[in-house]
Amino acid sequence: MKCKVFLLLLMSMMTLGVVAQNAVQAEPMMPTAPSVKKENIMQRLHRQGSNQGTVTLTQPAMLNDLLTRSFSSIDGVSQIKVDGYRVQLFAGSNSREAREAAQKIAKDVKQQFNYRVYSLFDSPRWICRVGDFQSYEAANQAMRELRAKGNYKEAVIVRDQVLVDSY
């Protein structure tokens, strides 16, 4: 008896699988024509196609501007943020003295070295970080150079979002 029920269940599942497989028609998600212009996400959502639902978006006009804008640009070079490393030279409190110390270190490093310097308030402290390094080894080399040539004996390597040129 159990064997008959099992066979009946197995046969019905196979039949349903074949019926469902025949009912599904594959439709390509992306156009394959080489002349199609690349769309951003907003254009893609507003486009209507066959057998597709309608998406209604309500957003500020500024959002579309931000989505279509290129990456940040420094000196005419487009850049993106990626995970990387920086050398931290100072971490103080949230006082005015700590802010002045972080800014003084940033000014000194800019004069002595060829690194980008970041002096910022990362609650609850003022910090001064140097460089945009994609590898730990590059950050370590910069840290050794800062310790040797400058008065930055307490320099440490920290993980951070860094700017790199996008090509």
Secondary structure, 3 states (H helix, E strand, C coil): CHHHHHHHHHHHHHHHHHHHHHHCCCCCCCCCCCCCCCCCHHHHHHCCCCCCCCCCCCCCHHHHHHHHCCCEEECCEEEEEEEEEEEEEEECCCCHHHHHHHHHHHHHHHHHCCCCEEEEEECCEEEEEEEEECCHHHHHHHHHHHHHHCCCCCCEEEEEEEEEECC
